[in-house]
Amino acid sequence: MPSRRALRERLHRIRDEFAAASGTAAQAALAAHLGKVLDELQPQRLGLYWPLRSEFNAAVACLGDRNLHSVDLALPFARRPSRELQFRAWDRAEPTLRDDCGIPTIEGSPVVPDVVLVPCLGFTASGYRLGYGGGFYDRWLAAHPHVTAVGVAWSATEITEADLAPQPHDQPLMLIITERGVVG
């Protein structure tokens, strides 16, 4: 079993290569699957993320979804010293700040979305995800068990449960959406 650090490095390469090779077709397919799931979930407040590197741009996809125009949105804000994540009400304007982890974010009142889209560097068929290693989402999800957590990933980054070796603190997601459809 590779270390999580080595696994993250490998998955970054795979995701970057996949995103570069698959282009707009994969983006459109993932956006379509995401739209169908969100239509079923009908969130009142949707927690999004601003994409890094070759992550799927869920924020842009959701902003363009006519069914989500009346849904309140939120973006995460991570505090590195306390290893805390909060969501802030988002007015749909492009982020002008960066949080303690360097991720684009916004000023805003803290809120708790009922549905949260969670970026996945890697994922398992059983709903576990590998993120960047800070545990921000896992801690937030553990503190908010009533929230519906939906992973967003590229299919090329699916890994086995043995490769991930979920830890006791890892929080499984309700489902994961890729350009191929829904997993879990």
C-alpha contacts under 8 A as a table, 3 or more apart, distances in Angstrom:
res1	aa1	res2	aa2	distance
1	M	162	A	7.17
1	M	163	D	5.68
2	P	6	A	6.09
2	P	7	L	6.07
2	P	163	D	6.87
3	S	6	A	5.20
3	S	7	L	6.10
4	R	7	L	4.85
4	R	8	R	5.99
4	R	164	L	7.37
5	R	8	R	5.12
5	R	9	E	6.32
6	A	9	E	5.11
6	A	10	R	6.21
7	L	10	R	5.12
7	L	11	L	6.08
8	R	11	L	5.05
8	R	12	H	6.04
8	R	121	L	7.24
8	R	122	G	7.87
8	R	130	L	7.70
8	R	131	G	7.95
8	R	132	Y	7.29
9	E	12	H	5.19
9	E	13	R	6.48
10	R	13	R	5.28
10	R	14	I	6.28
11	L	14	I	4.92
11	L	15	R	5.88
11	L	121	L	6.47
11	L	122	G	6.50
11	L	157	T	6.15
12	H	15	R	5.18
12	H	16	D	5.99
12	H	121	L	6.99
13	R	16	D	5.19
13	R	17	E	6.11
14	I	17	E	5.25
14	I	18	F	5.98
14	I	156	A	6.89
14	I	157	T	6.75
15	R	18	F	5.03
15	R	19	A	6.00
15	R	54	S	6.41
15	R	55	E	7.75
15	R	121	L	7.63
15	R	154	W	6.98
15	R	156	A	6.82
15	R	157	T	6.40
16	D	19	A	5.32
16	D	20	A	6.16
16	D	53	R	7.44
16	D	54	S	5.36
17	E	20	A	5.19
17	E	21	A	6.08
18	F	21	A	5.20
18	F	22	S	5.87
18	F	154	W	7.80
18	F	156	A	6.82
19	A	22	S	5.38
19	A	23	G	5.99
19	A	26	A	7.93
19	A	54	S	5.96
19	A	55	E	7.99
20	A	23	G	5.87
20	A	54	S	8.00
22	S	25	A	6.43
22	S	26	A	5.70
23	G	26	A	6.04
23	G	27	Q	6.71
24	T	27	Q	4.88
24	T	28	A	5.98
25	A	28	A	5.21
25	A	29	A	6.17
26	A	29	A	5.04
26	A	30	L	6.07
26	A	179	E	5.49
27	Q	30	L	5.32
27	Q	31	A	6.09
27	Q	56	F	6.91
27	Q	179	E	7.02
28	A	31	A	5.06
28	A	32	A	6.14
28	A	179	E	7.83
29	A	32	A	5.15
29	A	33	H	6.36
29	A	179	E	4.92
29	A	180	R	7.16
30	L	33	H	5.18
30	L	34	L	6.02
30	L	177	I	7.09
30	L	178	T	5.53
30	L	179	E	3.87
30	L	180	R	7.11
30	L	181	G	7.20
31	A	34	L	5.04
31	A	35	G	6.02
31	A	58	A	7.49
31	A	61	A	5.88
31	A	179	E	7.66
32	A	35	G	5.10
32	A	36	K	6.41
33	H	36	K	5.25
33	H	37	V	6.40
33	H	177	I	6.91
33	H	178	T	7.57
33	H	179	E	7.07
33	H	181	G	5.77
33	H	182	V	7.30
34	L	37	V	5.20
34	L	38	L	6.14
34	L	177	I	6.53
35	G	38	L	5.16
35	G	39	D	6.06
35	G	62	C	7.67
35	G	65	D	7.12
36	K	39	D	5.07
36	K	40	E	6.44
37	V	40	E	5.16
37	V	41	L	6.21
38	L	41	L	4.90
38	L	42	Q	5.73
38	L	43	P	6.99
39	D	42	Q	5.33
39	D	67	N	7.30
41	L	115	V	7.95
43	P	46	L	5.87
43	P	71	V	6.94
43	P	114	D	6.24
43	P	115	V	5.84
44	Q	71	V	5.68
44	Q	72	D	6.36
44	Q	113	P	7.50
44	Q	114	D	6.58
44	Q	115	V	7.92
45	R	71	V	5.84
45	R	72	D	4.54
45	R	73	L	5.43
45	R	74	A	7.14
45	R	112	V	7.79
45	R	113	P	4.73
45	R	114	D	5.77
45	R	115	V	6.67
46	L	71	V	7.00
46	L	72	D	6.31
46	L	73	L	4.86
46	L	74	A	6.14
46	L	113	P	5.36
46	L	114	D	6.51
46	L	115	V	5.13
46	L	116	V	5.75
46	L	117	L	7.59
47	G	73	L	5.88
47	G	74	A	4.66
47	G	75	L	5.81
47	G	76	P	7.37
47	G	87	F	6.97
47	G	113	P	5.47
47	G	114	D	7.79
47	G	115	V	6.15
47	G	116	V	4.29
47	G	117	L	5.95
48	L	58	A	6.82
48	L	59	A	6.03
48	L	73	L	7.09
48	L	74	A	6.06
48	L	75	L	5.34
48	L	76	P	7.30
48	L	116	V	6.21
48	L	117	L	5.28
48	L	118	V	7.36
49	Y	58	A	7.03
49	Y	59	A	6.42
49	Y	75	L	5.59
49	Y	76	P	6.37
49	Y	117	L	7.06
49	Y	118	V	7.24
49	Y	119	P	7.26
50	W	57	N	7.01
50	W	58	A	7.55
50	W	59	A	6.23
50	W	75	L	7.36
50	W	103	I	7.21
50	W	104	P	6.21
50	W	105	T	7.25
51	P	54	S	7.47
51	P	55	E	5.35
51	P	56	F	6.49
51	P	57	N	5.37
51	P	58	A	7.43
51	P	59	A	7.74
52	L	55	E	5.64
52	L	103	I	7.57
55	E	119	P	7.22
55	E	121	L	7.92
55	E	153	A	7.35
56	F	152	V	7.31
56	F	153	A	6.98
56	F	154	W	7.62
57	N	60	V	5.67
57	N	61	A	6.39
58	A	61	A	4.95
58	A	62	C	5.93
58	A	117	L	7.92
59	A	62	C	5.27
59	A	63	L	6.10
60	V	63	L	5.06
60	V	64	G	6.28
61	A	64	G	5.35
61	A	65	D	6.44
62	C	65	D	5.04
62	C	68	L	6.66
63	L	66	R	7.80
63	L	68	L	7.14
63	L	69	H	7.20
63	L	92	R	7.53
65	D	68	L	5.54
65	D	69	H	7.04
66	R	69	H	5.52
67	N	70	S	7.45
68	L	71	V	5.07
72	D	89	A	7.51
72	D	90	W	7.60
73	L	89	A	6.11
73	L	90	W	5.34
73	L	91	D	7.23
73	L	92	R	7.46
73	L	113	P	7.86
74	A	87	F	5.75
74	A	88	R	5.12
74	A	89	A	4.45
74	A	90	W	4.64
74	A	111	V	7.40
74	A	113	P	7.10
75	L	87	F	5.33
75	L	88	R	5.46
75	L	89	A	6.76
75	L	90	W	6.12
75	L	105	T	6.31
75	L	106	I	7.17
76	P	85	L	6.54
76	P	86	Q	5.58
76	P	87	F	4.23
76	P	88	R	6.18
76	P	105	T	6.70
77	F	85	L	5.69
77	F	86	Q	5.38
77	F	87	F	5.97
77	F	88	R	7.04
77	F	99	D	5.61
77	F	100	D	7.91
77	F	103	I	7.96
77	F	105	T	6.26
77	F	106	I	7.75
78	A	83	R	7.03
78	A	84	E	5.77
78	A	85	L	4.48
78	A	86	Q	6.58
78	A	99	D	5.67
78	A	100	D	5.92
78	A	101	C	6.48
78	A	136	F	7.16
79	R	82	S	5.87
79	R	83	R	5.55
79	R	84	E	5.18
79	R	85	L	6.32
79	R	99	D	6.81
79	R	100	D	5.29
79	R	101	C	7.38
80	R	83	R	4.75
80	R	84	E	6.85
80	R	100	D	5.40
80	R	101	C	6.51
81	P	84	E	7.92
83	R	134	G	7.23
83	R	135	G	7.62
83	R	136	F	6.15
84	E	136	F	6.02
84	E	139	R	7.54
84	E	140	W	7.42
85	L	136	F	5.59
85	L	137	Y	6.90
85	L	139	R	7.85
85	L	140	W	6.12
86	Q	110	P	6.46
86	Q	111	V	7.50
86	Q	112	V	7.90
86	Q	140	W	7.48
87	F	110	P	5.59
87	F	111	V	5.56
87	F	112	V	6.38
87	F	113	P	7.55
88	R	106	I	7.26
88	R	107	E	7.05
88	R	108	G	5.00
88	R	109	S	5.21
88	R	110	P	4.43
88	R	111	V	5.48
89	A	108	G	5.26
89	A	109	S	5.58
89	A	110	P	6.43
89	A	111	V	6.12
90	W	93	A	7.44
90	W	106	I	6.97
90	W	108	G	6.69
95	P	98	R	7.94
95	P	104	P	5.65
95	P	105	T	4.94
95	P	106	I	5.14
96	T	104	P	6.89
96	T	105	T	6.58
96	T	106	I	6.06
97	L	104	P	5.67
97	L	105	T	5.19
97	L	106	I	5.50
97	L	107	E	7.45
98	R	101	C	7.44
98	R	102	G	4.99
98	R	103	I	5.08
98	R	104	P	4.41
98	R	105	T	5.38
98	R	106	I	7.58
99	D	102	G	5.21
99	D	103	I	5.46
99	D	104	P	6.55
99	D	105	T	6.30
100	D	103	I	7.50
113	P	116	V	6.36
113	P	147	V	7.04
114	D	146	H	7.49
114	D	147	V	4.91
114	D	148	T	6.19
115	V	147	V	5.67
115	V	148	T	4.67
115	V	149	A	6.01
115	V	150	V	7.37
116	V	147	V	7.06
116	V	148	T	6.26
116	V	149	A	5.04
116	V	150	V	6.11
117	L	149	A	6.17
117	L	150	V	4.92
117	L	151	G	5.75
117	L	152	V	6.57
118	V	137	Y	7.66
118	V	149	A	6.72
118	V	150	V	5.90
118	V	151	G	4.63
118	V	152	V	5.95
119	P	131	G	7.29
119	P	151	G	5.87
119	P	152	V	5.11
119	P	153	A	6.45
120	C	123	F	6.33
120	C	129	R	5.70
120	C	130	L	5.96
120	C	131	G	5.56
120	C	151	G	6.18
120	C	152	V	5.83
120	C	153	A	5.21
121	L	129	R	7.22
121	L	130	L	5.53
121	L	131	G	5.16
121	L	132	Y	7.13
121	L	153	A	6.88
121	L	157	T	6.86
122	G	129	R	5.63
122	G	130	L	4.87
122	G	131	G	6.94
122	G	153	A	7.11
122	G	157	T	4.84
122	G	158	E	5.67
122	G	159	I	6.52
123	F	127	G	6.63
123	F	128	Y	5.54
123	F	129	R	4.19
123	F	130	L	5.93
123	F	153	A	7.56
123	F	157	T	6.57
123	F	158	E	4.98
123	F	159	I	5.83
123	F	160	T	8.00
124	T	127	G	5.48
124	T	128	Y	5.30
124	T	129	R	6.46
124	T	158	E	5.64
124	T	159	I	5.29
124	T	160	T	5.62
124	T	161	E	5.87
124	T	164	L	7.75
125	A	128	Y	7.49
125	A	158	E	7.32
125	A	159	I	7.87
125	A	160	T	7.50
125	A	161	E	7.90
125	A	183	V	6.16
125	A	184	G	6.01
126	S	161	E	7.76
126	S	172	P	7.64
126	S	184	G	5.96
127	G	151	G	7.99
127	G	172	P	5.08
127	G	173	L	5.00
127	G	174	M	6.62
127	G	175	L	5.96
127	G	176	I	6.59
127	G	183	V	7.60
127	G	184	G	6.08
128	Y	166	P	7.17
128	Y	170	D	7.15
128	Y	171	Q	6.73
128	Y	172	P	4.59
128	Y	173	L	6.19
129	R	151	G	7.65
129	R	170	D	7.92
129	R	172	P	7.13
129	R	173	L	7.60
130	L	133	G	7.55
130	L	164	L	7.44
131	G	134	G	7.72
131	G	135	G	7.68
132	Y	135	G	7.85
135	G	138	D	5.19
135	G	139	R	6.17
136	F	139	R	5.44
136	F	140	W	6.24
137	Y	140	W	5.00
137	Y	141	L	5.92
138	D	141	L	5.21
138	D	142	A	6.06
138	D	169	H	6.83
138	D	170	D	5.86
138	D	171	Q	5.39
139	R	142	A	5.13
139	R	143	A	6.28
139	R	169	H	7.79
140	W	143	A	5.18
140	W	144	H	6.24
141	L	144	H	4.94
141	L	145	P	5.91
141	L	147	V	7.28
141	L	149	A	7.70
141	L	171	Q	6.85
142	A	145	P	5.69
142	A	171	Q	6.83
144	H	147	V	5.81
145	P	148	T	7.98
148	T	173	L	7.88
148	T	174	M	6.54
149	A	173	L	5.23
149	A	174	M	5.59
149	A	175	L	7.33
150	V	173	L	5.90
150	V	174	M	5.86
150	V	175	L	5.32
150	V	176	I	5.59
150	V	177	I	7.29
151	G	173	L	6.34
151	G	174	M	7.83
151	G	175	L	6.18
151	G	176	I	4.20
151	G	177	I	6.07
152	V	176	I	5.66
152	V	177	I	5.07
152	V	178	T	6.22
153	A	157	T	7.14
153	A	176	I	7.06
153	A	177	I	6.31
153	A	178	T	5.19
153	A	179	E	7.96
154	W	157	T	5.80
154	W	158	E	7.74
154	W	178	T	5.14
154	W	179	E	6.37
155	S	158	E	5.72
155	S	178	T	5.45
155	S	179	E	6.65
155	S	180	R	6.80
159	I	163	D	6.32
159	I	164	L	7.03
160	T	163	D	5.16
160	T	164	L	6.48
161	E	164	L	5.16
161	E	165	A	5.69
161	E	166	P	7.06
162	A	165	A	5.09
166	P	170	D	6.07
167	Q	170	D	5.36
173	L	176	I	7.03
174	M	184	G	7.16
175	L	182	V	6.80
175	L	183	V	5.82
175	L	184	G	4.87
176	I	182	V	5.79
176	I	183	V	5.03
176	I	184	G	6.45
177	I	180	R	7.77
177	I	181	G	5.68
177	I	182	V	4.58
177	I	183	V	6.07
178	T	181	G	5.26
178	T	182	V	6.37
178	T	183	V	7.53
